[in-house]
């Protein structure tokens, strides 16, 4: 990396979608790089983007900034985009002397920066940043698709396609949607609606999955049913360890206290279910058993119980 330029290219992906994060990337390419086909990521096929992504990562200094849908709702998409760009730049290994940004300059950045309209098609480092940001965000949306299959994120990545808009009308918005965007704001579900549609348990699984994904876990399966044994709500993987998660919904302190007293009994049955799964699938890697208690009351939170020892870790919303 000693032959790096000191100019970083910056671009974002995900300003327009109705769901998911906005992602920015900052890229410092090597001098006289040999990467061919760099241009606006939207003008490249998904397969080619993946190839270029690997080439860019291999030889460049890359910083990535991700800002969640929740932050977007709090500070608006423009400010969230700026925030993601600042994150990306700060995550570079080398501090650039100048930053070139697709579109317009970045306010309040101490590093000298310049906005270039259409820069993702003119400047290689911006094109590279465009590709990194696009692939990173697309991978996230593909990863969460099994949690929300009714919305078709794997196809449109959260953009407002006809299919997506119809899904919003039928299923209302999900926990990953941007509530501040008008089509979503018009289709926000109430807890009463969710209960009436019989989707409370599903909501608990979805919220739990998002928390685990944000902590680096990969989804292997949801609502896995074993004949005459039981159901495994979530199956995850991280660092070559498989995690089996049981999800329970609570909505007040009293129900939490009752569940805490009975959790070992519940988990013993769940343990038998996971043992059958491990046997049926000939799993030989390390496994872990956990329970997720999802509180949908006035102060929503998720309590994560590790194995059977009642040790807990709180995921707040």
N, C-alpha and C positions, 0 to 999 in steps of 0.2 A: 504493500500500500504506500510505498515511499514515492511513487510517481503520480500521486493524486493531484488533480486540479484543486484549487481552493475555492471553486465556485460550486454551489449546490443548486440543483434543480428541485423544485417543489410543486406538487400537484395533489389534488384530492379526488376522492371517489365517494359518492353517496350523498350529495346535497339534495337531490330531487326525490329519492324514495320516500315512501310512507312508513317504512319500518327499518329498524336496524341502526347501526352507528354511522357516523361519517368518519372516513379514514383518509389520512394524508400521509404522504411519503416524501422524504428528502433524500436525494441521491447525489453523491460525488463520484463521478466516473473517473477511471484512470485516464491519463493522457494517452492519446493514440489508441483508444480501445478498439477491439475488433468485433464488437457486437453489431450485428447487421439486422436491419428491419425495425429500428426504433422509430416509433411515431405514436400519435394519439392512440391510447389503449382501446378506445371505442371503434377504431378503424382496423383493429386486429382481431382475428378469430380467437375464441377462448383457448383453443389448443395451442396456438402460436404464443399467446400471452403467457401461458404456463412455461413454455420453453424459454422465452425471453426472461421471465421472472428468475428462473434458475441461473441463467447466464449473468444477469445483473447482480444478484445476491453473491455470486461466487467471486466477482472481481471488484465490487464497488463498496464504498462506505454507505450504508443504508440506515436511515432512521425512520421509524413508523410511529404515527400518532393516531390513537383511536379515541373518539369521544362518543359516549353512549347515547341512546335515544332519550334517556332520562335527562341528561345534561342539555341535549338539544331543546327539550321542552322547557327547561328552566331559563336558558339564556338566548334562545333562538338559533336558527340554523347558520346564520352568517357568523355570529360570534363563536359558535361551536366549531365551525370550519377554521376560523382563525386559531382557535385553541388547539385543534388537531395539528395544524401546521407548525405552531410553536413547539408542540410536543415532538413532532417528527424531527425538527431541526435540533432540538436539545438532545435527542436520542442518537445523533450522529457521533461517531467516535472522534472525528476531527472537527474542529470548529471552523466553518468556512469564513472567508473574508467577505464574501458576497453571496446573496441568495437570489436566484431567478425564479419567479413564481408565475405559473400559468394564470393569466387574467390580470389581476391587479395586485399592487404591493400590499405588504402586511403591516398594519399599523402597530406602533409601539414595540417594534422589534429593534433591539440595539444593534444588530448586525445590518449593514447596508443591504437593502433589497430593492428589487425592481420587478414590477409586473409587466408581463409580455402577453398581449392578446394573441391567442392561438399558439402560445409557446410550446404546448405539448406536441405540435406538429413541426416546430421550427428548431427547437433546442434539444439536443440529445439527452441532456441530464433531466430536463423536464419531462420528456417522453418516457424516460426510464422511471421517473417518479410516478407518472401516470399509470404505468403498467404495474408497478409494485403496489400502489394504492388500490387499483381495481382488483387485482388478483387476491390481495389480502381480504378485502371486503367481500368479494364473491365467495371465498372459502368459508368465511364466517356464516354467510347466509345459507350456504349449502349445508353447513354443519348443524344449523338450527332447524332445517327443514323437517327432520323427523319429529321435532317437538310440535310443530304447527303444520302438519301436512295439508290441512284444508285450504291454506292460503297460497300454496304453490310457490314458495320462496325459491325453490331450486331452479325454477324456470325464469322468473322475472326479477329475482334479487330484491324484492320490496318495492319496485316501481309500480305506478298506478295503472297497470294493464286492465283490460276489460275483465279478465278472469279475477284479478285481485279485487277490483271494485265490487264485483258481484259477491265474492267471498266475504268482504267486509259487511255487506248488507245482510247476508245470511247468518254469519257467525259472530258479528260485531268485531271489535278490535281485540288484539291479543296483548299480552304483557310486553311484547317487543315492538309494538307500534308507537309512532310518534303522535301523542295526543294533541299536540299544538298544530298539527296539519289538518286542514279543514275536512277532507274526506274521512279522516279518522275521528275527529271531534264530533262529526255527525253520527258516528256509529260506536259510541262508547257503551259498553255493557254495564249494567248495574249488578250488584251482588244478587239481588232478587231475580234478575233475568238469568243469571248464571245458574242459580239454584233451580229455577223453573225448567231450564233446559237440561238439567242433570249433568252439568259440566264442572261442578265444584271439585271433584276428585281430579279431573283432568287439569284444572287450573293449578292445583297443588303440585302435580307432576311437572307442569310447564315451568312454574316458578322455581322449583327445585333444580330442574335441568339447567336453566339459565345461570343459576348461581354456581353450579359445578363447572359448566362450560367456561364461565368467566374466571375460574380458578385453574384452567388448563386441562380439564378432563374431556375425554372423547366419548360420545354416546355410542353404545353397541346395540342397545335395544330398549324398547319401552313396552310396558304392560305385557310382559312375557308370561303366558299362562301354562301351567303344568297340570295335566289331568290328575284329578284326585289328590292334588298337593297344595296348590295355591297360586298366587300371582306375584311376580317380581315386578315392581313398578318401574324401576330404572336399572339398567345395567351399563356401567361406565368403565373406562380404562384410563389409567394414568401411570406412567413409568413402569409399564409391563405388569401392573397390578389391576385385577378386575374387582370392581366395587358393585355390590348388590344393595340397592336402596329401597327401603319401604317408606312410603309417604303417608302421613296421616294429617288430616285437617283439624285445626282447633280454632275457636273464635273468642275465647275468654280465658281468664286465669283459672277458673274452677276446672274447666275441661282439661287444661294443661296439667293441673295437679293430679287429676284422675289418671290421665294417660301416663304421666311420669311414674305413678305407682304400679301401673299395669304393663309398662313397656317391656319388662323382661319376659313376661308371659307371652306377649305378642311376638317378641323377637325369637323366642324359642321355636314357635311354629314357623316363622319366616326362615329360621336357620335350616329346618328340615326341607323347606322348599328349595333353598339355594343349594343344599347338599345334593338333592335330586338333579338339579340343573347341572351342577359340576360333574356329576357322574354321567349323565346322559350325553354331555358334550365333551367328555374326556379332557377336562381342563386340568393342566398341570402347573400353571403359573400361580403365584400368590393371590389370594382373594381376601376381601374385606367385607364385613357386613355393617350397614349403617341404617339409621332411621332418620327421616326428615319430618319434623313437626312444623307444619305451615300454619301460622297464626294469621287469620284473615280479619281480625278484629280492628279496633281503632288504631292500634300501632302495629301494623303488619311486620312480621319477621319470620325467619326460618331458624329453628333450632336443630342442629345436626348432632345426632348421638352416634358416637363411634363405637363399633362392635357392641358388646353387651354390658359395658362397664358404666354406662350413664354419663361418661364424660361428654361434655357438649361444647359446641362451637356455634356461635350465633351469626347467621347471615342476615343482615338487615336489608330492607328494601330501599 
